[in-house]
Amino acid sequence: MSASTSSPGRSVIVTGAGSGIGRATALLFAQEGARVVIADVDEAAALAVAEEVTRSGGTAVTAIGDLRDQAVVDEVTATAVEEFGGIDVLVNNAGIMDSMSAAADTGDDEWERVIGINLTAPFRLTRAALPHMLAAGKGAIVFTASEASLRGSAAGAAYTASKHGIAGLTKSLAVMYRDKGIRSNAIAPGGTITNIRVDADRGAHGPGALAPYMGNVGSPARAQEQAAAIVFLASDAASNISGAILPVDNGWSAV
């Protein structure tokens, strides 16, 4: 029997699922038969996605809150376990951009917010999900890293550090749990059409220093293209892939 990318009956958590790549990922998993926890800080957006899923005949529940709060992490995990009986797939997608600031211009507030949302929150949710995956003897974790996890010329200091951290966490998990039935991978999106905002001061050093390198971005991806890569990495079709950082960037990382 050939390996399949379909997800019938699997329990899947998708963070940042109220919009962009997260929304597209949640809808695709549901389309393939997975039961999805729509986790997002924006309740209205999460409910709208859950309604989209149910209208199309799928199964979804919501979990609302800021994942920097351990209580929210615990709630997301408990929702998947209580509603769907466990956690088969965790998609750590939620994230924010920085202001493209160079290190000397990055304030503590920006640093702590970006690192907290982009790196600490995914770590905590992964830590919370792992005991359930270990008990089941299987599981797939997929992170949304970034082109900025592969180079130093795609974002500011805080975002670049956070996404390099995600790449390292992805690989550490792959090594630590390779004999426990748990796989860990990440996509590294390039330019993608979403509602994520970049509030950069064009006159500051950071954006000016990065500008010469941003011409290689190429045509932006659709959120659905990123979602397809995530669903593939979580599927049986990728059963021997772990520790990979998969660029989905129209060849930007090859330039």
FENWOHU-V81032 format. One record per residue. N is the residue number from 1. NEAR is the number of other ideal C-beta (glycine too) atoms within 10 Angstrom. Layout:
n near
N NEAR
N NEAR
This chain:
n near
1 4
2 5
3 10
4 11
5 15
6 15
7 24
8 9
9 12
10 20
11 24
12 28
13 28
14 33
15 29
16 30
17 33
18 26
19 18
20 23
21 31
22 30
23 26
24 25
25 31
26 33
27 23
28 20
29 29
30 25
31 15
32 17
33 14
34 26
35 22
36 30
37 28
38 32
39 33
40 29
41 18
42 14
43 12
44 9
45 21
46 27
47 16
48 16
49 25
50 23
51 13
52 16
53 22
54 13
55 8
56 11
57 9
58 19
59 16
60 26
61 18
62 21
63 22
64 19
65 16
66 14
67 24
68 16
69 14
70 13
71 9
72 19
73 25
74 13
75 18
76 26
77 24
78 12
79 20
80 27
81 16
82 9
83 14
84 20
85 13
86 15
87 28
88 23
89 27
90 32
91 32
92 31
93 27
94 24
95 25
96 16
97 18
98 25
99 21
100 28
101 23
102 15
103 13
104 8
105 15
106 20
107 11
108 7
109 8
110 17
111 18
112 13
113 15
114 26
115 18
116 17
117 20
118 27
119 22
120 15
121 23
122 28
123 15
124 21
125 26
126 19
127 12
128 21
129 25
130 20
131 11
132 18
133 23
134 14
135 11
136 15
137 9
138 13
139 24
140 27
141 29
142 28
143 30
144 29
145 28
146 29
147 23
148 25
149 28
150 20
151 17
152 12
153 15
154 25
155 26
156 27
157 20
158 25
159 26
160 23
161 22
162 26
163 28
164 18
165 18
166 25
167 19
168 14
169 20
170 24
171 17
172 12
173 22
174 19
175 11
176 12
177 18
178 13
179 7
180 13
181 13
182 22
183 25
184 27
185 25
186 30
187 28
188 27
189 28
190 23
191 17
192 22
193 15
194 19
195 10
196 13
197 9
198 13
199 8
200 18
201 13
202 9
203 7
204 15
205 14
206 22
207 18
208 14
209 13
210 17
211 12
212 9
213 14
214 13
215 8
216 18
217 15
218 13
219 9
220 15
221 20
222 13
223 22
224 15
225 17
226 26
227 25
228 18
229 23
230 29
231 25
232 16
233 25
234 26
235 21
236 13
237 15
238 20
239 10
240 7
241 16
242 20
243 16
244 17
245 20
246 18
247 21
248 21
249 25
250 19
251 11
252 21
253 17
254 8
255 12
